[in-house]
Structures are given as structure tokens and as C-alpha cells.
Amino acid sequence: MDEYISSIFMNGINTIAIHNTCEDSLLASPLIIDLVILTELMTRITYSTNDNEKYQSFEAVLSILSYLLKAPLVPSGTPVINALFKQHRCITNIFSACAGIAMDTDMLLEHKTKLPKPMKIQF
């Protein structure tokens, strides 16, 4: 508790008492821990394609973290997905792919990786 005392008009005394319980910070700490763990885990994942044998990591902007954030941040040119269950399926499908388990849809790997863009064929 903080208390501030000041003098006001006609020798009056003004007292301001501030109570700070930091309940929001206590409630957000598990989310912050999950964000740090998920970010660190995503930095460890590398992949290669059939065309390129060199291993590479995910995009620097981890849109997979949007499941735990209020406003999702995505790389430029990537669709923003605000649907909570689609974001959850994306995370579970990426981890399923890492474990070698068959995955569902909604991974959107083309937006989370640095894969080359498809070439346009002109006739």
C-alpha cells in the first residue's frame, strides 16, 4: 500500500492511498510460461523437403503462438486466423507431425515455413 500526502487549498491535507494487488499479473504468469516454452520448442524444430535436403526452421514470426495471444501476429501475406479451435488444431497437428502421427487439416504449413512459393506456369 502506498500513501501520498499533500497540502491543498486553505491548509487542507489531501491523502491518496493506493492498493496494488497485482491479480492480473498473477493470472497471466502461466500463459507467459507457456509462451516461453512453446517458443523455445518451436526454435528446436527443423525440417527439410524432398527438393531441398538442407534443414531449416519455421518463420521468425511464430503465428502458432496466436492461440495464446489476444491479437495474432502473422508474417506478411499470411491469412489471419482468429478461430480458437482452428488455432488449437494447428498446434496439435504440428506436434502430431513431429511425433510421426497422421495429422488432420488446418496446419497451414505453407504460411509457417519458408517453403518456396509455387511457380506460375505460362503457356
PyMOL commands that place a pseudoatom at each C-alpha (Angstrom):
pseudoatom trace, name=CA, resn=MET, resi=1, chain=A, elem=C, hetatm=0, pos=[0.000, 0.000, 0.000]
pseudoatom trace, name=CA, resn=ASP, resi=2, chain=A, elem=C, hetatm=0, pos=[1.302, 3.430, -0.944]
pseudoatom trace, name=CA, resn=GLU, resi=3, chain=A, elem=C, hetatm=0, pos=[0.163, 6.623, 0.717]
pseudoatom trace, name=CA, resn=TYR, resi=4, chain=A, elem=C, hetatm=0, pos=[0.726, 10.112, -0.676]
pseudoatom trace, name=CA, resn=ILE, resi=5, chain=A, elem=C, hetatm=0, pos=[0.024, 13.181, 1.456]
pseudoatom trace, name=CA, resn=SER, resi=6, chain=A, elem=C, hetatm=0, pos=[-0.086, 16.699, 0.059]
pseudoatom trace, name=CA, resn=SER, resi=7, chain=A, elem=C, hetatm=0, pos=[-1.416, 20.059, 1.173]
pseudoatom trace, name=CA, resn=ILE, resi=8, chain=A, elem=C, hetatm=0, pos=[-4.305, 21.645, -0.653]
pseudoatom trace, name=CA, resn=PHE, resi=9, chain=A, elem=C, hetatm=0, pos=[-6.267, 24.926, -0.542]
pseudoatom trace, name=CA, resn=MET, resi=10, chain=A, elem=C, hetatm=0, pos=[-6.679, 26.636, 2.871]
pseudoatom trace, name=CA, resn=ASN, resi=11, chain=A, elem=C, hetatm=0, pos=[-4.150, 24.398, 4.679]
pseudoatom trace, name=CA, resn=GLY, resi=12, chain=A, elem=C, hetatm=0, pos=[-6.129, 21.260, 3.954]
pseudoatom trace, name=CA, resn=ILE, resi=13, chain=A, elem=C, hetatm=0, pos=[-4.459, 17.864, 3.734]
pseudoatom trace, name=CA, resn=ASN, resi=14, chain=A, elem=C, hetatm=0, pos=[-5.030, 15.542, 0.801]
pseudoatom trace, name=CA, resn=THR, resi=15, chain=A, elem=C, hetatm=0, pos=[-4.265, 11.837, 1.332]
pseudoatom trace, name=CA, resn=ILE, resi=16, chain=A, elem=C, hetatm=0, pos=[-4.222, 9.350, -1.529]
pseudoatom trace, name=CA, resn=ALA, resi=17, chain=A, elem=C, hetatm=0, pos=[-3.968, 5.639, -0.674]
pseudoatom trace, name=CA, resn=ILE, resi=18, chain=A, elem=C, hetatm=0, pos=[-3.154, 3.181, -3.465]
pseudoatom trace, name=CA, resn=HIS, resi=19, chain=A, elem=C, hetatm=0, pos=[-3.683, -0.554, -3.069]
pseudoatom trace, name=CA, resn=ASN, resi=20, chain=A, elem=C, hetatm=0, pos=[-1.996, -2.707, -5.713]
pseudoatom trace, name=CA, resn=THR, resi=21, chain=A, elem=C, hetatm=0, pos=[-2.697, -6.430, -5.523]
pseudoatom trace, name=CA, resn=CYS, resi=22, chain=A, elem=C, hetatm=0, pos=[-1.330, -7.417, -8.988]
pseudoatom trace, name=CA, resn=GLU, resi=23, chain=A, elem=C, hetatm=0, pos=[-4.001, -10.050, -9.584]
pseudoatom trace, name=CA, resn=ASP, resi=24, chain=A, elem=C, hetatm=0, pos=[-3.748, -9.669, -13.359]
pseudoatom trace, name=CA, resn=SER, resi=25, chain=A, elem=C, hetatm=0, pos=[-0.028, -10.383, -13.293]
pseudoatom trace, name=CA, resn=LEU, resi=26, chain=A, elem=C, hetatm=0, pos=[-0.553, -13.491, -11.194]
pseudoatom trace, name=CA, resn=LEU, resi=27, chain=A, elem=C, hetatm=0, pos=[-3.211, -14.793, -13.569]
pseudoatom trace, name=CA, resn=ALA, resi=28, chain=A, elem=C, hetatm=0, pos=[-1.068, -14.140, -16.657]
pseudoatom trace, name=CA, resn=SER, resi=29, chain=A, elem=C, hetatm=0, pos=[2.071, -15.891, -15.405]
pseudoatom trace, name=CA, resn=PRO, resi=30, chain=A, elem=C, hetatm=0, pos=[1.035, -19.413, -16.569]
pseudoatom trace, name=CA, resn=LEU, resi=31, chain=A, elem=C, hetatm=0, pos=[0.320, -18.007, -20.051]
pseudoatom trace, name=CA, resn=ILE, resi=32, chain=A, elem=C, hetatm=0, pos=[3.715, -16.325, -20.148]
pseudoatom trace, name=CA, resn=ILE, resi=33, chain=A, elem=C, hetatm=0, pos=[5.414, -19.568, -19.110]
pseudoatom trace, name=CA, resn=ASP, resi=34, chain=A, elem=C, hetatm=0, pos=[3.507, -21.467, -21.826]
pseudoatom trace, name=CA, resn=LEU, resi=35, chain=A, elem=C, hetatm=0, pos=[4.507, -18.847, -24.417]
pseudoatom trace, name=CA, resn=VAL, resi=36, chain=A, elem=C, hetatm=0, pos=[8.179, -19.146, -23.478]
pseudoatom trace, name=CA, resn=ILE, resi=37, chain=A, elem=C, hetatm=0, pos=[8.117, -22.963, -23.535]
pseudoatom trace, name=CA, resn=LEU, resi=38, chain=A, elem=C, hetatm=0, pos=[6.237, -23.112, -26.839]
pseudoatom trace, name=CA, resn=THR, resi=39, chain=A, elem=C, hetatm=0, pos=[8.556, -20.542, -28.439]
pseudoatom trace, name=CA, resn=GLU, resi=40, chain=A, elem=C, hetatm=0, pos=[11.642, -22.407, -27.260]
pseudoatom trace, name=CA, resn=LEU, resi=41, chain=A, elem=C, hetatm=0, pos=[10.243, -25.707, -28.531]
pseudoatom trace, name=CA, resn=MET, resi=42, chain=A, elem=C, hetatm=0, pos=[9.442, -24.217, -31.936]
pseudoatom trace, name=CA, resn=THR, resi=43, chain=A, elem=C, hetatm=0, pos=[13.033, -22.957, -32.264]
pseudoatom trace, name=CA, resn=ARG, resi=44, chain=A, elem=C, hetatm=0, pos=[14.251, -26.556, -31.890]
pseudoatom trace, name=CA, resn=ILE, resi=45, chain=A, elem=C, hetatm=0, pos=[12.081, -27.931, -34.712]
pseudoatom trace, name=CA, resn=THR, resi=46, chain=A, elem=C, hetatm=0, pos=[13.737, -28.068, -38.128]
pseudoatom trace, name=CA, resn=TYR, resi=47, chain=A, elem=C, hetatm=0, pos=[12.502, -29.675, -41.317]
pseudoatom trace, name=CA, resn=SER, resi=48, chain=A, elem=C, hetatm=0, pos=[13.610, -30.482, -44.828]
pseudoatom trace, name=CA, resn=THR, resi=49, chain=A, elem=C, hetatm=0, pos=[11.696, -31.156, -48.012]
pseudoatom trace, name=CA, resn=ASN, resi=50, chain=A, elem=C, hetatm=0, pos=[12.248, -33.672, -50.777]
pseudoatom trace, name=CA, resn=ASP, resi=51, chain=A, elem=C, hetatm=0, pos=[13.552, -30.915, -53.047]
pseudoatom trace, name=CA, resn=ASN, resi=52, chain=A, elem=C, hetatm=0, pos=[15.969, -29.430, -50.514]
pseudoatom trace, name=CA, resn=GLU, resi=53, chain=A, elem=C, hetatm=0, pos=[17.953, -31.608, -48.117]
pseudoatom trace, name=CA, resn=LYS, resi=54, chain=A, elem=C, hetatm=0, pos=[19.120, -28.634, -46.075]
pseudoatom trace, name=CA, resn=TYR, resi=55, chain=A, elem=C, hetatm=0, pos=[17.264, -28.344, -42.760]
pseudoatom trace, name=CA, resn=GLN, resi=56, chain=A, elem=C, hetatm=0, pos=[15.517, -25.066, -42.000]
pseudoatom trace, name=CA, resn=SER, resi=57, chain=A, elem=C, hetatm=0, pos=[13.392, -23.663, -39.196]
pseudoatom trace, name=CA, resn=PHE, resi=58, chain=A, elem=C, hetatm=0, pos=[9.960, -22.051, -39.064]
pseudoatom trace, name=CA, resn=GLU, resi=59, chain=A, elem=C, hetatm=0, pos=[9.268, -18.406, -39.911]
pseudoatom trace, name=CA, resn=ALA, resi=60, chain=A, elem=C, hetatm=0, pos=[10.607, -15.846, -37.434]
pseudoatom trace, name=CA, resn=VAL, resi=61, chain=A, elem=C, hetatm=0, pos=[7.053, -14.685, -36.715]
pseudoatom trace, name=CA, resn=LEU, resi=62, chain=A, elem=C, hetatm=0, pos=[5.568, -17.685, -34.928]
pseudoatom trace, name=CA, resn=SER, resi=63, chain=A, elem=C, hetatm=0, pos=[1.903, -17.491, -35.822]
pseudoatom trace, name=CA, resn=ILE, resi=64, chain=A, elem=C, hetatm=0, pos=[1.441, -20.720, -33.865]
pseudoatom trace, name=CA, resn=LEU, resi=65, chain=A, elem=C, hetatm=0, pos=[1.605, -18.569, -30.709]
pseudoatom trace, name=CA, resn=SER, resi=66, chain=A, elem=C, hetatm=0, pos=[-1.611, -16.811, -31.708]
pseudoatom trace, name=CA, resn=TYR, resi=67, chain=A, elem=C, hetatm=0, pos=[-3.532, -19.478, -29.784]
pseudoatom trace, name=CA, resn=LEU, resi=68, chain=A, elem=C, hetatm=0, pos=[-2.224, -17.961, -26.543]
pseudoatom trace, name=CA, resn=LEU, resi=69, chain=A, elem=C, hetatm=0, pos=[-2.384, -14.298, -27.574]
pseudoatom trace, name=CA, resn=LYS, resi=70, chain=A, elem=C, hetatm=0, pos=[-5.246, -11.857, -27.950]
pseudoatom trace, name=CA, resn=ALA, resi=71, chain=A, elem=C, hetatm=0, pos=[-4.258, -10.420, -31.342]
pseudoatom trace, name=CA, resn=PRO, resi=72, chain=A, elem=C, hetatm=0, pos=[-2.498, -12.913, -33.634]
pseudoatom trace, name=CA, resn=LEU, resi=73, chain=A, elem=C, hetatm=0, pos=[0.646, -11.745, -35.399]
pseudoatom trace, name=CA, resn=VAL, resi=74, chain=A, elem=C, hetatm=0, pos=[1.386, -13.371, -38.737]
pseudoatom trace, name=CA, resn=PRO, resi=75, chain=A, elem=C, hetatm=0, pos=[4.017, -12.889, -41.451]
pseudoatom trace, name=CA, resn=SER, resi=76, chain=A, elem=C, hetatm=0, pos=[3.060, -10.628, -44.337]
pseudoatom trace, name=CA, resn=GLY, resi=77, chain=A, elem=C, hetatm=0, pos=[0.851, -12.309, -46.921]
pseudoatom trace, name=CA, resn=THR, resi=78, chain=A, elem=C, hetatm=0, pos=[-0.441, -14.859, -44.428]
pseudoatom trace, name=CA, resn=PRO, resi=79, chain=A, elem=C, hetatm=0, pos=[-4.149, -15.141, -43.614]
pseudoatom trace, name=CA, resn=VAL, resi=80, chain=A, elem=C, hetatm=0, pos=[-5.054, -14.158, -40.058]
pseudoatom trace, name=CA, resn=ILE, resi=81, chain=A, elem=C, hetatm=0, pos=[-6.988, -16.919, -38.310]
pseudoatom trace, name=CA, resn=ASN, resi=82, chain=A, elem=C, hetatm=0, pos=[-8.995, -15.780, -35.300]
pseudoatom trace, name=CA, resn=ALA, resi=83, chain=A, elem=C, hetatm=0, pos=[-10.925, -19.031, -34.788]
pseudoatom trace, name=CA, resn=LEU, resi=84, chain=A, elem=C, hetatm=0, pos=[-9.756, -20.529, -31.493]
pseudoatom trace, name=CA, resn=PHE, resi=85, chain=A, elem=C, hetatm=0, pos=[-10.405, -24.159, -32.444]
pseudoatom trace, name=CA, resn=LYS, resi=86, chain=A, elem=C, hetatm=0, pos=[-8.558, -23.803, -35.766]
pseudoatom trace, name=CA, resn=GLN, resi=87, chain=A, elem=C, hetatm=0, pos=[-5.575, -22.355, -33.897]
pseudoatom trace, name=CA, resn=HIS, resi=88, chain=A, elem=C, hetatm=0, pos=[-5.719, -25.250, -31.411]
pseudoatom trace, name=CA, resn=ARG, resi=89, chain=A, elem=C, hetatm=0, pos=[-5.914, -27.844, -34.210]
pseudoatom trace, name=CA, resn=CYS, resi=90, chain=A, elem=C, hetatm=0, pos=[-2.933, -26.217, -35.886]
pseudoatom trace, name=CA, resn=ILE, resi=91, chain=A, elem=C, hetatm=0, pos=[-0.787, -26.621, -32.759]
pseudoatom trace, name=CA, resn=THR, resi=92, chain=A, elem=C, hetatm=0, pos=[-1.873, -30.211, -32.130]
pseudoatom trace, name=CA, resn=ASN, resi=93, chain=A, elem=C, hetatm=0, pos=[-1.355, -31.153, -35.784]
pseudoatom trace, name=CA, resn=ILE, resi=94, chain=A, elem=C, hetatm=0, pos=[2.163, -29.701, -35.870]
pseudoatom trace, name=CA, resn=PHE, resi=95, chain=A, elem=C, hetatm=0, pos=[3.094, -31.624, -32.731]
pseudoatom trace, name=CA, resn=SER, resi=96, chain=A, elem=C, hetatm=0, pos=[1.455, -34.759, -34.151]
pseudoatom trace, name=CA, resn=ALA, resi=97, chain=A, elem=C, hetatm=0, pos=[3.560, -34.380, -37.294]
pseudoatom trace, name=CA, resn=CYS, resi=98, chain=A, elem=C, hetatm=0, pos=[6.681, -34.046, -35.142]
pseudoatom trace, name=CA, resn=ALA, resi=99, chain=A, elem=C, hetatm=0, pos=[5.744, -37.275, -33.363]
pseudoatom trace, name=CA, resn=GLY, resi=100, chain=A, elem=C, hetatm=0, pos=[5.080, -39.052, -36.665]
pseudoatom trace, name=CA, resn=ILE, resi=101, chain=A, elem=C, hetatm=0, pos=[1.325, -39.312, -36.111]
pseudoatom trace, name=CA, resn=ALA, resi=102, chain=A, elem=C, hetatm=0, pos=[-1.036, -38.737, -39.031]
pseudoatom trace, name=CA, resn=MET, resi=103, chain=A, elem=C, hetatm=0, pos=[-2.462, -35.259, -38.835]
pseudoatom trace, name=CA, resn=ASP, resi=104, chain=A, elem=C, hetatm=0, pos=[-5.714, -33.572, -39.659]
pseudoatom trace, name=CA, resn=THR, resi=105, chain=A, elem=C, hetatm=0, pos=[-6.153, -30.362, -41.642]
pseudoatom trace, name=CA, resn=ASP, resi=106, chain=A, elem=C, hetatm=0, pos=[-5.648, -26.705, -40.630]
pseudoatom trace, name=CA, resn=MET, resi=107, chain=A, elem=C, hetatm=0, pos=[-1.863, -26.881, -40.304]
pseudoatom trace, name=CA, resn=LEU, resi=108, chain=A, elem=C, hetatm=0, pos=[-1.256, -24.158, -42.921]
pseudoatom trace, name=CA, resn=LEU, resi=109, chain=A, elem=C, hetatm=0, pos=[2.407, -25.118, -43.132]
pseudoatom trace, name=CA, resn=GLU, resi=110, chain=A, elem=C, hetatm=0, pos=[2.837, -23.109, -46.302]
pseudoatom trace, name=CA, resn=HIS, resi=111, chain=A, elem=C, hetatm=0, pos=[2.424, -19.971, -44.179]
pseudoatom trace, name=CA, resn=LYS, resi=112, chain=A, elem=C, hetatm=0, pos=[4.507, -21.091, -41.203]
pseudoatom trace, name=CA, resn=THR, resi=113, chain=A, elem=C, hetatm=0, pos=[7.559, -22.277, -43.105]
pseudoatom trace, name=CA, resn=LYS, resi=114, chain=A, elem=C, hetatm=0, pos=[9.991, -20.776, -45.547]
pseudoatom trace, name=CA, resn=LEU, resi=115, chain=A, elem=C, hetatm=0, pos=[8.997, -23.081, -48.387]
pseudoatom trace, name=CA, resn=PRO, resi=116, chain=A, elem=C, hetatm=0, pos=[9.481, -21.605, -51.849]
pseudoatom trace, name=CA, resn=LYS, resi=117, chain=A, elem=C, hetatm=0, pos=[6.390, -20.090, -53.406]
pseudoatom trace, name=CA, resn=PRO, resi=118, chain=A, elem=C, hetatm=0, pos=[4.819, -22.139, -56.218]
pseudoatom trace, name=CA, resn=MET, resi=119, chain=A, elem=C, hetatm=0, pos=[5.904, -21.052, -59.671]
pseudoatom trace, name=CA, resn=LYS, resi=120, chain=A, elem=C, hetatm=0, pos=[3.343, -19.881, -62.197]
pseudoatom trace, name=CA, resn=ILE, resi=121, chain=A, elem=C, hetatm=0, pos=[3.370, -21.781, -65.457]
pseudoatom trace, name=CA, resn=GLN, resi=122, chain=A, elem=C, hetatm=0, pos=[2.762, -19.721, -68.566]
pseudoatom trace, name=CA, resn=PHE, resi=123, chain=A, elem=C, hetatm=0, pos=[1.612, -21.339, -71.790]
for i in range(1, 123): cmd.bond("trace and resi %d" % i, "trace and resi %d" % (i + 1))
show_as sticks, trace
zoom trace
